Amino acid sequence: MAAKSPLFPTTCKKLLLAGVLCCDATLECKDGRWQITGDPTEGALVTAGEKFGIHTANARVRHARLDTIPFESANQFMATLHEGDAEGMKIIIKGAPEVVLKRCGNVDPDTALRQVEAFAAEGMRVLGFAEKRSTAPD
């Protein structure tokens, strides 16, 4: 299934890895057909990751999940905490762009939200992602 591309930008790979880690969907081949278990949007993230060489099972072992704030419609986000490496533990948040942007200090929310609105006007579904490294859980 993988269509791994050496030209695929590092930033995009990092985004797809965040999508694979900050979701609960699974993808498996049964009787020659690929099946998604879980939310369709999360299934699309896992599928995209697999197509670009980010194997979900391996990624989830390498970056073991330690804790989760599950998605609730009232909060409009999901967050996961992953085992640390040399850079520290990894915290990933996925959700409504305006909710994610409120938690980011290094982004101009007005500019970003204008782009989100432009994408939405073209019928695209937009998710926000952010990652933070930490030596201790926040």
Salt bridges, closest charged atoms under 4 A:
ASP24 OD1 - ARG65 NH1 2.75
GLU42 OE2 - LYS94 NZ 2.61
GLU50 OE1 - HIS55 ND1 2.98
ASP85 OD1 - ARG133 NH1 2.77
GLU131 OE2 - ARG133 NE 3.31
ASP138 OD2 - LYS132 NZ 3.23
